[in-house]
């Protein structure tokens, strides 16, 4: 995706035609780095249904989804919710040229795999996104975790047996269509956000609508996946995320607060990894962030990047000036262990709960 192509008028995702969707899918299939379900056309279409600011630039070379904010400013699609962003098409895009072709003055990129980062993006911050490698199968992952920690797997199994004795038999469903359980996930997450004074994603009806729509989405490249762990007749832990043919993503994990002492959320992640491997999924993407359960599960990291691209228009130069201070804060957070550690405990509790 090089060279200055013709000007395009970005459209709403729902305006994509069947040919556009199939071309988007074909571009994803042609590059394994694009396999994440957050990069699928179905995700962009679901975003567009609930978020009127989401747009897609349909290019000769591919596609670029973004949220339009302010005067000529682009943010990542589903900003604050989406776990990956990328230009869909051949590698080699220039972000400033892309902005010009879309009639934009500045573009904020976030959670972009480093190998997919367009040129021309500045003020870069790189950070790890933990991954469970399932390419060798579940047994290989389990053996890796036993080597990494002599207590992790035995403790998990001991708590599992205790939960079975004291609560009831364990049952696991990898992909449930139970809307009542999905609503439990949203309710438990909202309660946890309120307890910690954190941003409640599900106080926004648009986010609830997005999750409900994605739960009903079953495309090969983007399928809403509600995984549930039962103990007796109770939901012990549940998780809603997305999966493609090769990647499962961790998005909204939660657990029954009455059963928290049994660590059902950690057990759920092991069961999800096992079920994913059985379906020939090769990566369980845990998403960026410093959280204790991710440290326990990760086998590797993918490097993600955030940064700005500015055009040399008056509006682009103005945006560059106004974002300088915020960039300094992000850089301090990313590079200073003490600052990261100060935030880690709160983030841990928010994501785990």
CORVENNOR-V185162 format. One record per helix or strand of 2 or more residues. SS is the DSSP state (@ for helix, = for strand). FROM is the first residue (numbers start at 0). TO is the last residue. Records with the same first field share a line. If there is no record, write none. Layout:
SS: FROM-TO + FROM-TO
This chain:
@: 12-14 + 17-29 + 31-33 + 36-38 + 40-49 + 94-100 + 113-115 + 137-147 + 151-165 + 178-195 + 200-202 + 204-214 + 256-261 + 263-277 + 291-296 + 313-321 + 323-334 + 336-351
=: 53-57 + 61-68 + 72-74 + 87-88 + 105-112 + 121-132 + 169-172 + 217-218 + 221-230 + 233-242 + 246-248 + 251-254 + 282-287 + 299-309
